[in-house]
Amino acid sequence: MPYDLPTRRVILLGASNLARSLSAVVETARLVWREPLEIMAAIGHGRSYGQDSSVCGRKISGIFPCALWSELKNRPKLPTAALVTDIGNDLAYEVPVDRLLAWVEACLDRLAEAGAATIMTRLPLASIESVGERRYRLFRALLFPRCSIPLAPMKSLAAELNRELLTIGERRKIPVIPVSGAWYGLDPIHIKRSVSRRAWPAILSAWRGVDATTVTPRSSLWRWAYLGCLAPSERTILGWRRRRRQPCGQLSDGTTIWLF
């Protein structure tokens, strides 16, 4: 059966929250726009905005240096919406705030060149502020074992980064969407799976200013498994470089999935 061609492009930039919730995010985007989409995503667990990162033997490039941008230049022009999220990972890689902001602004410049209607998310400060010393050390050891920044300075860095993101949003006329502390649990930086289908509509509805309560993505084990099996254009696993032609996936309405 022939597919409809995508009539709109959606660009997703982020790390583990997008990777963990890709099925809900993709379905929410389809409901917000109600047309076949070309979804181009630079995501992944532990993803940095500007440097290579490695998690469990998988190495992947930073978002700003990745192949998404060269591919985007070669794609036909389409109305474009973009999400920039998971911006705090690089703090745990001990990247200075000003350098991280330079990477983020470079991505925003490229999105502006593509004519994208861009939204960003704030850091989950309420969740981060609730973290005590023991919980911080546990999750730092699990998620960012090379990080040596103590709890109090990390909270200060997160607050500084959040303030700067708000300033960037005001200057660039980009909505900077707040995130609810209720979306997070014991893990202070990852949205709980149980609220994923409420959280992403609250964020992505800002693209069109629609009522988030009217956008409710249905859960689908098939969609979750299918999207979870897709591979990015390039990654290194245990020293072996692997490549995958893009788009790597297509859904029933003609929506294509590109991963970088």
PAVEXMAR-123802 format. One line per 3 residues: number of its first residue (from 1); their letters; for each residue x, y, z of N, C-alpha, C. Coordinates in Angstrom, 3 decimals, padded with zeros to 6 digits, always signed. Layout:
N
NUM) A) X:Y:Z:X:Y:Z:X:Y:Z; ...
END
This chain:
260
1) MPY) +000.848:-001.190:+000.000:+000.000:+000.000:+000.000:+000.883:+001.239:+000.000; +000.674:+002.202:-000.917:+001.523:+003.391:-000.957:+001.298:+004.270:+000.272; +002.364:+004.889:+000.727:+002.303:+005.791:+001.864:+002.136:+007.231:+001.385
4) DLP) +001.480:+008.049:+002.225:+001.462:+009.475:+001.970:+002.848:+010.044:+002.260; +003.276:+011.024:+001.490:+004.550:+011.658:+001.732:+004.440:+012.603:+002.928; +005.478:+012.675:+003.770:+005.448:+013.629:+004.883:+005.251:+015.054:+004.388
7) TRR) +004.407:+015.785:+005.091:+004.120:+017.172:+004.728:+004.674:+018.162:+005.749; +005.267:+017.656:+006.812:+005.845:+018.505:+007.855:+007.036:+017.775:+008.462; +008.005:+018.561:+008.900:+009.211:+017.996:+009.534:+009.198:+018.318:+011.020
10) VIL) +009.578:+017.336:+011.826:+009.733:+017.524:+013.267:+011.152:+017.121:+013.639; +011.871:+018.014:+014.300:+013.242:+017.759:+014.732:+013.256:+017.638:+016.253; +013.827:+016.549:+016.748:+013.891:+016.272:+018.183:+015.350:+016.217:+018.607
13) LGA) +015.730:+017.079:+019.533:+017.091:+017.094:+020.061:+017.037:+016.835:+021.558; +017.738:+015.811:+022.025:+017.724:+015.506:+023.443:+018.507:+014.251:+023.756; +018.255:+013.713:+024.924:+019.036:+012.573:+025.392:+018.116:+011.452:+025.846
16) SNL) +018.273:+011.019:+027.099:+017.594:+009.802:+027.537:+016.092:+009.970:+027.708; +015.613:+011.157:+028.071:+014.165:+011.307:+028.195:+013.473:+011.080:+026.856; +014.057:+011.586:+025.779:+013.479:+011.338:+024.463:+013.660:+009.882:+024.051
19) ARS) +014.826:+009.309:+024.330:+015.061:+007.914:+023.955:+014.113:+006.980:+024.693; +013.896:+007.217:+025.981:+013.019:+006.373:+026.779:+011.557:+006.509:+026.360; +011.175:+007.699:+025.897:+009.773:+007.981:+025.603:+009.520:+008.186:+024.118
22) LSA) +010.385:+007.650:+023.266:+010.264:+007.944:+021.842:+008.894:+007.581:+021.292; +008.345:+006.461:+021.701:+007.027:+006.043:+021.207:+005.962:+007.074:+021.560; +005.941:+007.533:+022.810:+004.953:+008.528:+023.237:+005.190:+009.865:+022.552
25) VVE) +006.453:+010.241:+022.359:+006.767:+011.519:+021.718:+006.334:+011.506:+020.255; +006.656:+010.427:+019.548:+006.277:+010.318:+018.137:+004.767:+010.351:+017.988; +004.051:+009.603:+018.807:+002.596:+009.570:+018.702:+001.991:+010.920:+019.059
28) TAR) +002.563:+011.596:+020.067:+002.068:+012.919:+020.439:+002.266:+013.911:+019.297; +003.436:+013.874:+018.659:+003.696:+014.767:+017.531:+002.708:+014.510:+016.398; +002.393:+013.265:+016.140:+001.425:+012.941:+015.080:+000.039:+013.479:+015.429
31) LVW) -000.334:+013.421:+016.708:-001.640:+013.928:+017.120:-001.688:+015.452:+017.099; -000.571:+016.099:+017.465:-000.534:+017.563:+017.451:-000.700:+018.088:+016.025; -000.003:+017.457:+015.065:-000.004:+017.994:+013.704:-001.017:+017.327:+012.792
34) REP) -001.383:+016.076:+013.060:-002.397:+015.344:+012.289:-002.085:+015.346:+010.786; -000.827:+015.044:+010.478:-000.389:+014.892:+009.100:+000.876:+014.039:+009.116; +001.220:+013.405:+007.991:+002.453:+012.602:+007.963:+003.677:+013.473:+008.230
37) LEI) +004.563:+012.980:+009.075:+005.713:+013.756:+009.514:+007.024:+013.124:+009.067; +008.001:+013.961:+008.857:+009.386:+013.512:+008.723:+010.063:+013.839:+010.052; +010.269:+012.832:+010.879:+010.817:+013.028:+012.219:+012.311:+012.753:+012.185
40) MAA) +013.107:+013.790:+012.461:+014.557:+013.686:+012.482:+015.005:+013.910:+013.918; +015.606:+012.894:+014.525:+015.895:+012.931:+015.957:+017.367:+012.651:+016.237; +017.988:+013.533:+017.002:+019.317:+013.297:+017.559:+019.119:+013.089:+019.052
43) IGH) +019.062:+011.838:+019.458:+018.722:+011.484:+020.834:+019.642:+010.357:+021.287; +019.504:+009.942:+022.534:+020.267:+008.800:+023.020:+020.627:+008.958:+024.479; +020.722:+007.844:+025.165:+021.060:+007.854:+026.584:+022.420:+008.513:+026.801
46) GRS) +022.456:+009.478:+027.711:+023.692:+010.167:+028.027:+024.174:+011.130:+026.971; +023.340:+011.482:+026.011:+023.777:+012.291:+024.868:+024.230:+013.682:+025.313; +025.357:+014.090:+024.792:+025.891:+015.426:+025.023:+025.477:+016.332:+023.875
49) YGQ) +025.436:+017.623:+024.128:+025.126:+018.559:+023.050:+026.346:+018.879:+022.194; +027.556:+018.589:+022.683:+028.696:+019.007:+021.891:+029.875:+018.068:+021.808; +029.854:+016.964:+022.557:+030.999:+016.067:+022.552:+030.536:+014.617:+022.536
52) DSS) +031.451:+013.719:+022.179:+031.126:+012.295:+022.192:+030.776:+011.862:+023.614; +029.864:+010.897:+023.715:+029.526:+010.329:+025.018:+029.442:+008.816:+024.887; +029.720:+008.120:+025.971:+029.707:+006.660:+025.966:+028.855:+006.148:+027.120
55) VCG) +027.944:+005.228:+026.793:+027.099:+004.590:+027.800:+027.029:+003.101:+027.486; +027.449:+002.276:+028.433:+027.359:+000.813:+028.303:+027.998:+000.319:+026.999; +029.161:+000.850:+026.668:+029.877:+000.390:+025.488:+029.429:+001.003:+024.188
58) RKI) +028.408:+001.877:+024.218:+027.927:+002.550:+023.011:+028.407:+003.978:+023.009; +029.140:+004.347:+021.970:+029.655:+005.703:+021.832:+028.924:+006.407:+020.709; +028.523:+007.648:+020.961:+027.760:+008.410:+019.972:+028.213:+009.864:+020.020
61) SGI) +028.127:+010.529:+018.884:+028.620:+011.906:+018.803:+027.690:+012.864:+019.535; +028.188:+014.073:+019.771:+027.347:+015.110:+020.328:+026.273:+015.548:+019.340; +025.273:+016.229:+019.829:+024.150:+016.639:+018.979:+024.583:+017.680:+017.957
64) FPC) +025.336:+018.700:+018.379:+025.743:+019.737:+017.437:+026.651:+019.194:+016.329; +027.594:+018.274:+016.623:+028.455:+017.762:+015.543:+027.839:+016.635:+014.717; +026.643:+016.160:+015.039:+026.133:+014.943:+014.407:+025.680:+015.199:+012.967
67) ALW) +025.369:+014.095:+012.267:+025.061:+014.149:+010.836:+023.674:+014.700:+010.530; +022.856:+014.932:+011.531:+021.513:+015.459:+011.276:+021.576:+016.749:+010.457; +022.525:+017.614:+010.786:+022.533:+018.948:+010.190:+022.921:+018.920:+008.719
70) SEL) +023.881:+018.080:+008.352:+024.235:+017.979:+006.931:+023.103:+017.337:+006.139; +022.429:+016.355:+006.750:+021.288:+015.721:+006.079:+020.147:+016.719:+005.915; +019.936:+017.544:+006.936:+018.854:+018.520:+006.889:+019.034:+019.486:+005.718
73) KNR) +020.270:+019.890:+005.453:+020.529:+020.811:+004.351:+020.164:+020.211:+003.005; +020.221:+018.874:+002.914:+019.957:+018.202:+001.639:+018.498:+017.794:+001.465; +017.693:+018.011:+002.495:+016.294:+017.602:+002.431:+015.449:+018.711:+001.806
76) PKL) +014.327:+018.353:+001.174:+013.416:+019.378:+000.652:+012.885:+020.265:+001.780; +012.566:+021.487:+001.458:+012.007:+022.396:+002.453:+010.616:+021.925:+002.870; +010.374:+021.894:+004.172:+009.061:+021.559:+004.719:+008.790:+022.473:+005.907
79) PTA) +007.514:+022.749:+006.221:+007.218:+023.412:+007.492:+007.814:+022.575:+008.619; +008.499:+023.224:+009.563:+009.311:+022.496:+010.539:+009.012:+022.961:+011.962; +008.899:+021.992:+012.860:+008.809:+022.248:+014.294:+009.953:+021.516:+014.974
82) ALV) +010.468:+022.070:+016.064:+011.610:+021.462:+016.730:+011.442:+021.510:+018.241; +011.997:+020.488:+018.898:+012.055:+020.419:+020.358:+013.511:+020.289:+020.777; +013.933:+021.133:+021.724:+015.273:+021.069:+022.299:+015.102:+020.782:+023.785
85) TDI) +015.582:+019.623:+024.228:+015.321:+019.207:+025.607:+016.535:+018.453:+026.161; +016.426:+017.962:+027.402:+017.524:+017.212:+028.045:+018.825:+018.009:+028.003; +018.761:+019.273:+028.357:+019.910:+020.146:+028.178:+020.924:+020.033:+029.322
88) GND) +020.575:+019.419:+030.423:+021.475:+019.427:+031.575:+022.515:+018.337:+031.649; +022.480:+017.352:+030.748:+023.434:+016.243:+030.840:+024.881:+016.704:+030.928; +025.215:+017.714:+030.134:+026.617:+018.122:+030.054:+027.153:+018.692:+031.358
91) LAY) +026.272:+019.136:+032.246:+026.748:+019.569:+033.557:+027.423:+018.410:+034.283; +026.845:+017.206:+034.136:+027.418:+016.029:+034.784:+028.690:+015.559:+034.096; +028.914:+016.028:+032.864:+030.201:+015.773:+032.204:+031.202:+016.881:+032.522
94) EVP) +030.831:+017.764:+033.447:+031.678:+018.851:+033.919:+032.020:+019.848:+032.814; +031.073:+020.007:+031.882:+031.207:+021.029:+030.845:+030.776:+022.372:+031.441; +031.582:+023.416:+031.295:+031.181:+024.734:+031.826:+029.872:+025.211:+031.203
97) VDR) +029.088:+025.953:+031.966:+027.783:+026.410:+031.511:+027.901:+027.228:+030.230; +028.900:+028.095:+030.141:+029.005:+028.935:+028.948:+029.298:+028.106:+027.701; +030.097:+027.041:+027.835:+030.370:+026.188:+026.676:+029.123:+025.422:+026.265
100) LLA) +028.392:+024.895:+027.242:+027.156:+024.180:+026.945:+026.162:+025.097:+026.248; +026.038:+026.323:+026.735:+025.116:+027.265:+026.112:+025.538:+027.597:+024.681; +026.839:+027.645:+024.436:+027.316:+027.900:+023.067:+026.887:+026.768:+022.142
103) WVE) +026.950:+025.519:+022.610:+026.491:+024.380:+021.800:+024.993:+024.474:+021.535; +024.237:+024.786:+022.580:+022.788:+024.884:+022.424:+022.432:+026.010:+021.449; +023.079:+027.151:+021.593:+022.785:+028.278:+020.699:+023.184:+027.960:+019.258
106) ACL) +024.251:+027.192:+019.076:+024.634:+026.790:+017.718:+023.549:+025.922:+017.094; +022.959:+025.020:+017.891:+021.834:+024.210:+017.402:+020.636:+025.094:+017.080; +020.363:+026.073:+017.951:+019.237:+026.982:+017.711:+019.452:+027.807:+016.445
109) DRL) +020.702:+028.185:+016.183:+020.997:+028.921:+014.951:+020.651:+028.069:+013.729; +021.018:+026.800:+013.771:+020.745:+025.916:+012.636:+019.257:+025.651:+012.484; +018.546:+025.555:+013.596:+017.097:+025.394:+013.513:+016.451:+026.646:+012.928
112) AEA) +016.963:+027.811:+013.314:+016.428:+029.053:+012.763:+016.666:+029.119:+011.259; +017.841:+028.678:+010.802:+018.130:+028.646:+009.372:+017.142:+027.747:+008.627; +016.695:+026.683:+009.301:+015.732:+025.767:+008.690:+014.298:+026.270:+008.811
115) GAA) +014.106:+027.443:+009.428:+012.772:+027.997:+009.590:+011.918:+027.269:+010.605; +012.560:+026.632:+011.593:+011.820:+025.813:+012.555:+011.118:+026.659:+013.613; +009.891:+026.257:+013.944:+009.202:+026.771:+015.127:+009.693:+025.934:+016.303
118) TIM) +010.572:+026.508:+017.109:+011.299:+025.758:+018.126:+010.737:+026.019:+019.517; +010.704:+024.962:+020.326:+010.418:+025.079:+021.751:+011.544:+024.394:+022.523; +011.795:+024.857:+023.735:+012.780:+024.233:+024.625:+012.093:+023.872:+025.934
121) TRL) +012.711:+022.985:+026.679:+012.221:+022.701:+028.022:+013.203:+023.233:+029.056; +012.644:+023.625:+030.189:+013.475:+024.024:+031.312:+014.057:+022.790:+031.994; +014.987:+022.989:+032.890:+015.494:+021.899:+033.708:+014.468:+021.581:+034.803
124) PLA) +014.422:+020.325:+035.268:+013.486:+019.960:+036.339:+014.004:+020.399:+037.702; +014.024:+021.726:+037.928:+014.652:+022.252:+039.137:+013.972:+021.777:+040.417; +012.634:+021.669:+040.397:+011.931:+021.220:+041.609:+012.377:+019.817:+041.992
127) SIE) +012.524:+018.966:+041.001:+012.983:+017.600:+041.265:+014.441:+017.600:+041.727; +015.273:+018.392:+041.063:+016.692:+018.441:+041.425:+016.873:+018.990:+042.834; +016.101:+020.028:+043.188:+016.230:+020.621:+044.517:+015.842:+019.652:+045.627
130) SVG) +014.989:+018.668:+045.306:+014.537:+017.712:+046.328:+015.563:+016.622:+046.622; +016.617:+016.561:+045.839:+017.598:+015.480:+045.978:+018.507:+015.731:+047.180; +018.663:+014.692:+048.000:+019.586:+014.743:+049.122:+020.926:+014.127:+048.759
133) ERR) +021.844:+014.171:+049.712:+023.212:+013.729:+049.453:+023.292:+012.255:+049.046; +022.605:+011.387:+049.744:+022.700:+009.951:+049.440:+022.124:+009.641:+048.054; +020.968:+010.210:+047.762:+020.351:+009.940:+046.457:+021.214:+010.510:+045.345
136) YRL) +021.790:+011.669:+045.563:+022.646:+012.271:+044.545:+023.848:+011.378:+044.258; +024.491:+010.909:+045.304:+025.668:+010.072:+045.099:+025.313:+008.775:+044.394; +024.141:+008.215:+044.722:+023.714:+006.976:+044.075:+023.515:+007.177:+042.581
139) FRA) +022.737:+008.188:+042.202:+022.443:+008.384:+040.783:+023.647:+008.938:+040.024; +024.498:+009.697:+040.686:+025.728:+010.142:+040.034:+026.604:+008.939:+039.705; +026.687:+007.981:+040.638:+027.494:+006.780:+040.392:+026.897:+005.910:+039.292
142) LLF) +025.562:+005.848:+039.222:+024.900:+005.014:+038.226:+024.922:+005.632:+036.839; +024.659:+006.936:+036.753:+024.462:+007.580:+035.460:+025.696:+008.314:+034.950; +026.454:+008.920:+035.863:+027.613:+009.722:+035.457:+028.786:+009.414:+036.389
145) PRC) +029.327:+008.213:+036.298:+030.335:+007.783:+037.281:+031.621:+008.611:+037.279; +031.903:+009.342:+036.207:+033.125:+010.149:+036.161:+032.928:+011.552:+036.721; +031.702:+011.882:+037.068:+031.422:+013.218:+037.588:+031.912:+013.330:+039.032
148) SIP) +032.590:+014.430:+039.330:+033.113:+014.642:+040.690:+032.511:+015.876:+041.356; +031.511:+016.494:+040.714:+030.933:+017.726:+041.254:+030.033:+017.383:+042.445; +030.234:+018.013:+043.599:+029.372:+017.764:+044.762:+027.942:+018.264:+044.516
151) LAP) +027.049:+017.886:+045.414:+025.623:+018.179:+045.248:+025.327:+019.677:+045.211; +025.804:+020.433:+046.180:+025.458:+021.854:+046.248:+025.923:+022.622:+045.010; +027.165:+022.463:+044.562:+027.564:+023.152:+043.328:+026.769:+022.698:+042.106
154) MKS) +026.381:+021.421:+042.055:+025.586:+020.944:+040.917:+024.223:+021.616:+040.903; +023.599:+021.777:+042.053:+022.314:+022.467:+042.109:+022.460:+023.922:+041.659; +023.560:+024.561:+042.048:+023.792:+025.944:+041.630:+023.987:+026.034:+040.125
157) LAA) +024.728:+025.088:+039.551:+024.936:+025.071:+038.106:+023.627:+024.864:+037.361; +022.788:+023.952:+037.882:+021.495:+023.702:+037.236:+020.632:+024.957:+037.262; +020.622:+025.670:+038.388:+019.829:+026.896:+038.484:+020.369:+027.966:+037.538
160) ELN) +021.689:+028.074:+037.447:+022.297:+029.049:+036.534:+021.944:+028.719:+035.087; +022.059:+027.436:+034.721:+021.740:+027.032:+033.351:+020.281:+027.316:+033.031; +019.405:+027.037:+033.962:+017.985:+027.276:+033.732:+017.706:+028.761:+033.508
163) REL) +018.343:+029.613:+034.298:+018.166:+031.067:+034.120:+018.642:+031.491:+032.735; +019.771:+030.959:+032.305:+020.310:+031.327:+030.998:+019.408:+030.843:+029.866; +018.806:+029.668:+030.021:+017.881:+029.170:+028.999:+016.668:+030.077:+028.882
166) LTI) +016.174:+030.561:+030.015:+015.050:+031.493:+029.978:+015.432:+032.786:+029.276; +016.655:+033.248:+029.509:+017.130:+034.461:+028.846:+017.241:+034.248:+027.341; +017.772:+033.092:+026.946:+017.880:+032.766:+025.520:+016.498:+032.701:+024.885
169) GER) +015.577:+032.068:+025.572:+014.223:+031.959:+025.045:+013.574:+033.311:+024.850; +013.774:+034.214:+025.819:+013.195:+035.553:+025.708:+013.831:+036.314:+024.547; +015.141:+036.197:+024.417:+015.836:+036.924:+023.348:+015.468:+036.397:+021.971
172) RKI) +015.314:+035.084:+021.854:+015.038:+034.476:+020.552:+013.542:+034.285:+020.295; +012.706:+034.664:+021.250:+011.257:+034.482:+021.138:+010.922:+032.987:+020.984; +011.575:+032.164:+021.800:+011.357:+030.717:+021.813:+010.691:+030.344:+023.135
175) PVI) +009.548:+029.667:+023.113:+008.948:+029.217:+024.365:+009.872:+028.252:+025.115; +010.040:+028.483:+026.412:+010.835:+027.596:+027.261:+009.851:+026.962:+028.243; +009.492:+025.719:+027.965:+008.356:+025.074:+028.632:+008.743:+024.587:+030.024
178) PVS) +007.955:+024.934:+031.056:+008.236:+024.386:+032.391:+007.899:+022.909:+032.470; +008.603:+022.204:+033.334:+008.321:+020.789:+033.572:+007.865:+020.634:+035.019; +006.938:+019.736:+035.246:+006.358:+019.555:+036.574:+007.221:+018.632:+037.429
181) GAW) +007.432:+019.018:+038.682:+008.149:+018.142:+039.604:+007.436:+016.822:+039.810; +006.111:+016.802:+039.584:+005.342:+015.563:+039.756:+005.656:+014.534:+038.670; +006.326:+014.952:+037.606:+006.667:+013.999:+036.544:+007.854:+013.122:+036.919
184) YGL) +008.536:+013.455:+038.004:+009.769:+012.765:+038.377:+009.577:+012.048:+039.705; +010.318:+010.968:+039.889:+010.209:+010.206:+041.114:+011.553:+010.095:+041.804; +011.911:+008.878:+042.172:+013.203:+008.642:+042.815:+014.339:+009.091:+041.906
187) DPI) +014.202:+008.805:+040.617:+015.155:+009.289:+039.618:+014.820:+010.751:+039.338; +015.714:+011.686:+039.672:+015.350:+013.106:+039.624:+015.403:+013.751:+038.248; +015.914:+013.062:+037.221:+016.069:+013.716:+035.917:+015.337:+013.007:+034.782
190) HIK) +014.736:+011.856:+035.054:+014.023:+011.131:+034.003:+012.527:+011.109:+034.294; +011.743:+011.493:+033.301:+010.286:+011.490:+033.449:+009.801:+010.072:+033.689; +008.921:+009.903:+034.673:+008.395:+008.577:+034.981:+007.588:+008.039:+033.801
193) RSV) +007.757:+006.773:+033.511:+007.017:+006.167:+032.404:+005.513:+006.260:+032.628; +005.093:+006.225:+033.895:+003.665:+006.237:+034.195:+002.991:+007.560:+033.843; +003.771:+008.635:+033.703:+003.185:+009.940:+033.373:+003.601:+010.414:+031.981
196) SRR) +004.313:+009.567:+031.253:+004.851:+009.976:+029.957:+003.761:+010.456:+029.006; +002.610:+009.788:+029.022:+001.533:+010.136:+028.076:+000.807:+011.412:+028.475; +001.078:+011.943:+029.675:+000.571:+013.263:+030.058:+001.637:+014.338:+029.895
199) AWP) +002.879:+013.969:+030.173:+003.956:+014.950:+030.158:+004.248:+015.465:+028.750; +004.351:+014.556:+027.773:+004.737:+015.003:+026.440:+003.667:+015.842:+025.750; +002.383:+015.543:+025.890:+001.393:+016.489:+025.360:+001.486:+017.875:+025.995
202) AIL) +001.804:+017.927:+027.296:+001.940:+019.226:+027.959:+003.081:+020.034:+027.364; +004.116:+019.345:+026.896:+005.264:+020.024:+026.289:+005.000:+020.336:+024.820; +004.632:+019.315:+024.049:+004.573:+019.466:+022.594:+003.349:+020.239:+022.109
205) SAW) +002.317:+020.352:+022.931:+001.157:+021.144:+022.523:+001.519:+022.609:+022.323; +002.672:+023.029:+022.887:+003.121:+024.416:+022.715:+003.465:+024.726:+021.269; +003.722:+023.705:+020.453:+003.989:+023.956:+019.042:+002.833:+024.680:+018.364
208) RGV) +001.615:+024.289:+018.745:+000.441:+024.866:+018.088:-000.461:+025.627:+019.050; -000.121:+025.641:+020.322:-000.964:+026.305:+021.290:-002.277:+025.597:+021.528; -002.302:+024.276:+021.296:-003.532:+023.516:+021.498:-003.652:+023.107:+022.958
211) DAT) -004.855:+022.726:+023.354:-005.107:+022.263:+024.716:-004.488:+020.883:+024.884; -003.544:+020.767:+025.814:-002.834:+019.501:+025.996:-003.771:+018.360:+026.362; -004.896:+018.680:+027.005:-005.807:+017.613:+027.420:-006.516:+016.973:+026.242
214) TVT) -006.469:+017.615:+025.082:-007.097:+017.035:+023.890:-006.135:+016.152:+023.117; -004.886:+016.090:+023.567:-003.866:+015.287:+022.891:-003.447:+014.162:+023.829; -003.959:+012.982:+023.609:-003.657:+011.852:+024.481:-003.133:+010.689:+023.641
217) PRS) -001.816:+010.491:+023.615:-001.269:+009.394:+022.810:-001.652:+008.042:+023.389; -002.070:+007.145:+022.520:-002.385:+005.795:+022.960:-001.109:+004.978:+023.106; -001.080:+004.138:+024.126:+000.054:+003.227:+024.257:-000.048:+002.145:+023.195
220) SLW) +001.079:+001.693:+022.713:+001.121:+000.645:+021.691:+002.392:-000.158:+021.887; +002.246:-001.408:+022.271:+003.413:-002.266:+022.452:+004.146:-002.443:+021.130; +003.391:-002.549:+020.024:+004.029:-002.718:+018.718:+004.861:-001.497:+018.373
223) RWA) +004.286:-000.290:+018.537:+005.023:+000.931:+018.194:+006.251:+001.090:+019.069; +006.117:+000.807:+020.358:+007.239:+000.905:+021.291:+008.358:-000.040:+020.883; +008.019:-001.285:+020.559:+009.038:-002.264:+020.170:+009.670:-001.901:+018.835
226) YLG) +008.845:-001.469:+017.884:+009.359:-001.128:+016.555:+010.340:+000.035:+016.631; +009.952:+001.111:+017.299:+010.824:+002.274:+017.399:+012.074:+001.957:+018.216; +011.922:+001.085:+019.211:+013.070:+000.721:+020.037:+014.114:-000.082:+019.302
229) CLA) +013.738:-000.702:+018.190:+014.683:-001.500:+017.405:+015.400:-000.700:+016.330; +015.004:+000.547:+016.117:+015.626:+001.355:+015.078:+017.005:+001.842:+015.523; +017.909:+002.011:+014.569:+019.288:+002.374:+014.880:+019.656:+003.704:+014.234
232) PSE) +020.528:+004.478:+014.883:+020.945:+005.763:+014.323:+021.887:+005.588:+013.136; +022.133:+006.688:+012.463:+022.969:+006.644:+011.256:+024.381:+006.172:+011.554; +024.896:+006.504:+012.734:+026.250:+006.079:+013.081:+026.405:+005.988:+014.586
235) RTI) +027.054:+004.939:+015.038:+027.383:+004.757:+016.446:+028.536:+003.771:+016.522; +029.187:+003.723:+017.657:+030.273:+002.778:+017.880:+029.914:+001.912:+019.077; +029.919:+000.605:+018.876:+029.570:-000.336:+019.937:+030.773:-001.222:+020.205
238) LGW) +031.314:-001.110:+021.419:+032.493:-001.889:+021.826:+033.622:-001.763:+020.803; +033.800:-000.558:+020.310:+034.888:-000.287:+019.381:+034.560:-000.504:+017.923; +033.390:-001.076:+017.626:+032.998:-001.336:+016.240:+032.045:-000.248:+015.758
241) RRR) +032.445:+000.435:+014.683:+031.590:+001.484:+014.130:+030.496:+000.856:+013.279; +029.273:+001.271:+013.542:+028.132:+000.744:+012.803:+027.357:+001.893:+012.170; +026.901:+001.679:+010.948:+026.143:+002.690:+010.222:+024.799:+002.117:+009.797
244) RRQ) +023.816:+002.999:+009.690:+022.486:+002.599:+009.260:+021.935:+003.655:+008.312; +021.466:+003.214:+007.159:+020.873:+004.146:+006.205:+019.590:+004.736:+006.782; +019.398:+006.022:+006.509:+018.210:+006.724:+006.993:+017.321:+007.135:+005.821
247) PCG) +015.993:+007.218:+005.994:+015.276:+006.967:+007.244:+015.309:+005.487:+007.606; +015.294:+005.219:+008.895:+015.384:+003.843:+009.365:+014.023:+003.252:+009.701; +012.967:+004.054:+009.659:+011.642:+003.543:+009.994:+010.542:+004.327:+009.321
250) QLS) +009.380:+003.691:+009.192:+008.208:+004.334:+008.608:+006.956:+003.784:+009.268; +006.010:+004.678:+009.567:+004.773:+004.294:+010.223:+003.627:+004.257:+009.225; +002.484:+003.791:+009.670:+001.372:+003.486:+008.767:+000.811:+004.708:+008.052
253) DGT) +000.973:+005.905:+008.637:+000.438:+007.106:+007.993:+001.443:+007.758:+007.045; +002.620:+007.138:+006.872:+003.657:+007.703:+006.024:+004.733:+008.445:+006.785; +004.571:+008.610:+008.099:+005.584:+009.256:+008.922:+006.886:+008.481:+008.848
256) TIW) +007.987:+009.191:+008.582:+009.304:+008.555:+008.511:+010.129:+008.929:+009.740; +011.000:+008.011:+010.148:+011.844:+008.195:+011.325:+013.303:+008.205:+010.886; +013.990:+009.273:+011.229:+015.419:+009.415:+010.961:+016.118:+009.568:+012.323
259) LF) +017.124:+008.752:+012.585:+017.848:+008.813:+013.849:+019.318:+009.112:+013.595; +019.873:+010.021:+014.427:+021.256:+010.442:+014.247:+021.997:+010.408:+015.592
END
